[in-house]
Each structure stands twice: as C-alpha cells, then as structure tokens.
Amino acid sequence: MKRVEDKVIIVTGAASGLGLADAKALIAEGAKVIMTDIDAEKGDSLASEIGGIFFAQDVSNESSWSELMKFVENKFARLDGLVNNAGIAPIANIEEVTTQSWREVINIHLDGTFWGCQSAIKLMKINGGGSIVNMSSTAALIGLGSYVAYSAAKGGIRSMSKSIAIHCRQNKLNIRCNSVHPGSISTPMVHHALKTLVGKDLLAEEDPEETRKEMGIGEPSDVAHMIVYLMSNESKHITGTEMVIDNGDTVI
Ligand SMILES: NC(=O)c1ccc[n+]([C@@H]2O[C@H](COP(=O)([O-])OP(=O)(O)OC[C@H]3O[C@@H](n4cnc5c(N)ncnc54)[C@H](O)[C@@H]3O)[C@@H](O)[C@H]2O)c1
C-alpha cells in the first residue's frame, strides 16, 4: 500500500517548482493528482509526462474554483486533499509597492487560498474528511523587507489556516488544515530573486548543485516530502500547525 494510495488530491500552481515536485511525489505514492496552473500549455504537457490530470485555472478568479470542484466531483465523486500552492513573488518594499501589485499578490495568495479552502471543504465533506495544506513561507514568520505584499499575504495564510483547522475540528468535519513555511528553495521563483537582489545566476554556475548547497538553499523535494506526509493518514493527528522547512534559518 502506497502512502497516499488512490487519494484524490488537487495541487495548484503545479506547472513549476514546488507544485510540480509535490505532484510528482504524490503520484509516486499512489495519488490521483489534479494539477492546476494558469500556464495551460506547460501544465498540460507536464501532467501528461508525469501521469497527472491537468485543469487550467487562475486561482485568483473565484468562479475557477467552482468549475474545478465540479470537474473533480464529476470525475471522482470525492476530494481527499488540496495543496494551495500557486503564487507569485514580485519584489517591492513598502515605499515602492504599487496598489495594483499589492492587490494582485493579495488576490492570488490570500483570496485564492480562501476560495480554495472554502470550496474544497464542501466536496471533502461528501467523503467524510480530507487534508488541506496552504503554502505559506518563512516570510509569514519574520517578514521580508523586499516583499511587503508577499509577507502580508503569507502571514494571512498562516492565521487563516489555523482558523480553518479550529473550525473543522470543532465541527467534527475530519478535515485537517496546516500551513507549510519553506525558506529559500531552488525554483524559478528563487532563481529570479537571486538574480534581481544579489546578482547571482544560480543556473549559470559551473556546478549549480554545489552552489545551491553552499548557499543553504533547499531543493523542491525537501518540501514535497512534507506534502506527502501531510496528505497521508500518517499525519492524522496534525492540524492547525505550521511546518517550517528552512534548515533552521528562522532560529539563528
Ligand atoms: N521557492 C521558494 O523558496 C518558496 C519559499 C516559500 C514559499 N514559496 C511558495 O511556494 C509556492 C510555489 O512557489 P515556487 O517557488 O514553486 O514558484 P514558481 O514560480 O516556480 O511556480 C509558481 C507556479 O504558480 C503558477 N501561478 C502563478 N499565478 C497563478 C494563478 N493566478 N493561478 C494559478 N497558477 C498560478 C505559475 O504559473 C507557476 O507554475 C508559492 O506560493 C510560493 O510563494 C516558495
């Protein structure tokens, strides 16, 4: 028996970085994974490559959530897991951020996660429970000076996840909700940040893997292992918690 055998799990933002690694790891452990992303071309081709099912979605559009849940209900008549992972990270501090950029970040991360949780709970109740993971960040715990909107959104995701966990527990829904807080992990999002903020092109290094390790940057599978655990019944006693994956960055 695999760790998430036959579980029906949605991963958003699954055409790149952490979402793609999560989808691969969940599929390898027996899950039926619905991979969603705004980049339909890439998402569709990656899903066929790794054995997922692609659904084009913009998480910041409320109606995309009801369409997604209708699709999942018609196909599987159940939902066991949701990983709210899709996100963007525009670099802007409090003095330079525009209202438009602020709203876009809040809309994708906070509204998207809110709609995802609300619509998933409805479907999870049909089969008597489920597991929700909301992708936050260490930015939610310490704040990042160059990312004011991102830090605010990730902080909101952290406390929203706890509120959802308490509600589900009090109402005996058998639905768990946890937030995950990675530090720097080697994905296109972080490669862009490194280039812009420190002028380092990680992928152009002679040995990118060695440089990644030297810089204390994690790899996507470091997060994917946690996602498999939180989606599996192994974590049945874990809800409302915040899982930090940062090699101790926030404690030193
Ligand atoms: N990489 C890190 O170090 C790190 C650290 C902490 C948190 N995170 C979080 O992890 C998540 C994934 O980040 P990543 O590093 O893999 O980034 P990434 O840029 O590699 O991937 C993000 C994916 O989300 C998709 N996406 C963007 N906007 C979307 C929308 N509106 N609707 C649907 N899909 C959309 C993109 O197309 C892309 O495929 C994000 O929420 C990010 O904030 C990443």
The ligand as an ORCA input file, in Angstrom:
! r2SCAN-3c Opt
* xyz 0 1
  N      10.709     28.644     -3.778
  C      10.762     29.079     -2.534
  O      11.840     29.276     -1.969
  C       9.497     29.349     -1.769
  C       9.632     29.679     -0.409
  C       8.489     29.904      0.337
  C       7.247     29.802     -0.250
  N       7.134     29.515     -1.584
  C       5.793     29.421     -2.148
  O       5.644     28.199     -2.825
  C       4.708     28.339     -3.890
  C       5.347     27.852     -5.188
  O       6.474     28.656     -5.480
  P       7.626     28.215     -6.490
  O       8.894     28.618     -5.869
  O       7.411     26.823     -6.918
  O       7.334     29.247     -7.685
  P       7.292     29.046     -9.274
  O       7.280     30.422     -9.813
  O       8.330     28.088     -9.711
  O       5.874     28.353     -9.522
  C       4.654     29.016     -9.270
  C       3.571     28.428    -10.164
  O       2.332     29.092     -9.844
  C       1.670     29.396    -11.055
  N       0.752     30.531    -10.872
  C       1.079     31.850    -10.691
  N      -0.037     32.580    -10.594
  C      -1.090     31.720    -10.718
  C      -2.501     31.886    -10.708
  N      -3.065     33.099    -10.567
  N      -3.288     30.786    -10.837
  C      -2.726     29.572    -10.999
  N      -1.398     29.349    -11.042
  C      -0.593     30.426    -10.901
  C       2.802     29.722    -12.042
  O       2.365     29.640    -13.399
  C       3.831     28.667    -11.662
  O       3.637     27.487    -12.400
  C       4.326     29.823     -3.904
  O       3.128     30.008     -3.184
  C       5.488     30.480     -3.186
  O       5.127     31.705     -2.622
  C       8.240     29.281     -2.356
*
